[in-house]
Amino acid sequence: MIKKRHNRADELTYHALVKAVEADKLRIYLDYGKINRPLSPVYNPWETLLPILLPVLLGLVLIIGVGVIFGLLFIIGMILVYSGVVKKKLYQRIIARTKEHMVSGYENCCSLWAFGGIVLVNADNKKSGCVAPEGDWKEFVIKNFADLMIENKPAAEEAEEKAKPDEKAKR
């Protein structure tokens, strides 16, 4: 696979995206059906299988060992626990993993965007959003967070740069 090289503008746009996510100005929403499937960069098969497989296997053991009614009640109870508690925790984990993957590098962000299942939304203007992979995330970031693209140098560095021309003038 040929990697597409990125230029300085892409790098600045990506850093603006990272700053916006860190400042909570940019929200990332997911289509769980698209993002949490095999071949996704953030998919974890154990996280998907174990919460369902373990209660079913334990329920079958209870059906055989204790009784049919007790085993079925256990399985029904675990289905309720899964849908009420476990599923929400899994969604939070996949959101965190997706954010972490997006801000871990430009190439990771682009590969995740190409896979799809992500929606970027401006936290200040919830009507402004961009859907992967059809939308252009770079254009969205430039349109909404152009102020974050400017690299602010620390005051000490600016003072050093201002002092350098003065030193040359003295010589």
Buried (B, 14 or more C-beta within 10 A) or exposed (E): EEEEEBEEEBEBBBBBBBBBBEEEBBBBBBEBEBBBEEEBBBBBEEBBEEBEEEBEEBBEEBBEEEEEEEBEEBBEEBBEEBEEEBEEEBEEEBBEBBBEBBBEEBEBBBBBBEBBBBBBBBEEEEEEBBBBBEBEBBEBBBEBBEEBBEEEEEEEEEEEEEEEEEEEEEE
